[in-house]
Every structure is written in C-alpha cells, then in structure tokens.
C-alpha cells in the first residue's frame, strides 16, 4: 500500500536532526541540502519541501520542492521548482512518480516549474499532460582544455582500456595550451573577487530586474547543496559532493573606479557557470577578466546561457576557447502557473534561477 508524507521546514528539520532520514536503503535528502532548503528565504514555514512515498514502511521514492516566487505588480505569486524525483528500482511500475507529482501539484495549487530535466524525466512530465514548454534559453558550451580520458570512454565504453593513452594525449595537448595561455597577463583594470555579495554590489544590482536580490543570492551561497569532498554519497542519487565546488562574486570597475559589472561564478570540478550577471558595460572588461580567471583556475568548460555575453565572446579575439557547441535549456511550467501569469509575462530567467545555482 503506497502512502505519501509531506515535510515543511519544521518537519524536515526534525526528520534530519533525528537521523531518521538515514535508516532507509537510499537517502531521500542529505543533511546539508535539507539545511539549505530550510534556510531558503523564499520558502514559507508552511510550504512543502520534501514528499516521501512509502510502500508499507519501506521508502519507495521522493520528490523535492524548491520554493520560489514572482513579483507581479507588487503581488507575490508563490510557486516551486521540482528539484529531485527518484523512485527505488524495486518500486518502479507502481505509478509512484505520478502520485508524488500529484501531491506536489496539490501542495502548490499547480504552481510548479521545471528545468534541467533528464530525457527520461521529460518523457514522464509530458505524459502527465499538465505541463507546457515556454521559450527556452539558447546557450553555449566553451571548451578550454581536452579531456579525452573522460569523454571518449564515457561515449564508447569499449575504449576504457585505452584510458591511460588518452590521459597521455590530454597531458601533451594541455601542456601546449598552458604554454600558449601563459603569455596572457592579469587585467590592468580594477577588479575584485570575493566570497559573497557586499553592500556596494547590493546597491549596484538593485538597479536591475532580477528574480533574486542580494540577500537571497547570499543565502544560497552560504547554504550550498554540494560540499567539497573527494567522493559522492552512494546512497544519495543527486548532487551532494564534488572535489571542487566554489562560488566567486566578481566586481569589475571602469577607468574611473566606478563599478560597472557584477557576476556570480560557480566553479565545479573544472566546469564554470555564469550564474548571475549584472552589467552597465559592453562586457569587454568582464570577458578579459573571464579569460584570466579561466586560465588561472585551469577551467575545462564554461557553460553560459547569458545571451549578451555569448554574443560578445563571439566578437572577441583571444578568448581562450578551443571548441564550442550550442546548447538549449528547456523550461516546463504547469498549466495552472501559466494561467496565473499574465499572457505576455517574461520570467527573465538568469542562468542561476531555479535550482541551477545550487549544482
């Protein structure tokens, strides 16, 4: 017999602090992700953050909800991003995923959004029949170093025995790339890299339309879903640990020492993302800084859905990319959420909106 249990802030806190969440065959959440959900400034005390599905007393699956809201003409519209959905192997085929989704729809009156879903999950969401696509974001993935020893065996498993050879090739090619990049100097203009948003930056970004303000972004920085550790937690099926996981708040100044650009960068195991970008400039200085940052931190990949930034990169000579490819980020919104939004409403999602800034 399948039954569901919903947890709000207080209930989730008790669930984790008691250690109860550890007693199952797989983890429905990690302790640090739970603390992050509880600290989310956009979540109210009553909102559902985690839904558990039980088959008798055994945990069969779970679904995570990440509350957010839009401000429309001064009126707050609460909704949630679905952040995790997992069903244990032995419980599949019992329509548990559909039951979890129905419970989330009920908890948020249909105000549900989705992005960064797998093809398998996308197929499920389309079968449910209540979601609609909105305008996707087009982006770019830029490559700065080779990683044949990871990419080729992943795509062609029968080449795993050749991994050491691919590693040697990576070493040789990347040494040449490093030599070439060693001639790029630190930018000659003023910039700062700090751990979170300061008062000067908060004042600057308040001029821009954004789904998150300085305090909300700082809260996410201070309460990460991913911690630095050598190995992942095998009992949790989503992101929990990485060898490198760091946020950088970047401030760029003009020749008069006036702040012109702020950005939140997320670096995870060589993969860089521009989660938030606020600028009064043509981005030339930011791209100079970005080139320097990429070389200094041995970044392998940059993923960006920042349209103006990508356009400017294409026009910039000397950006240290060796390859690029086009990307698309799709969004699914529940039909009820779309009904609650004005017909021409543009969410103006940045790269970090939703739960993307957390992973």
Helices and strands as residue ranges (DSSP letters): E 2-7, H 9-17, G 20-22, H 31-39, E 50-55, E 58-72, E 75-87, G 89-91, H 96-107, E 112-115, H 119-128, E 131-133, E 137-143, H 148-155, G 157-162, H 163-181, E 191-194, H 199-205, H 214-222, E 227-228, E 241-242, E 245-253, E 259-268, E 271-279, H 284-296, E 301-304, H 307-315, E 323-329, E 331-334, H 335-340, G 356-358
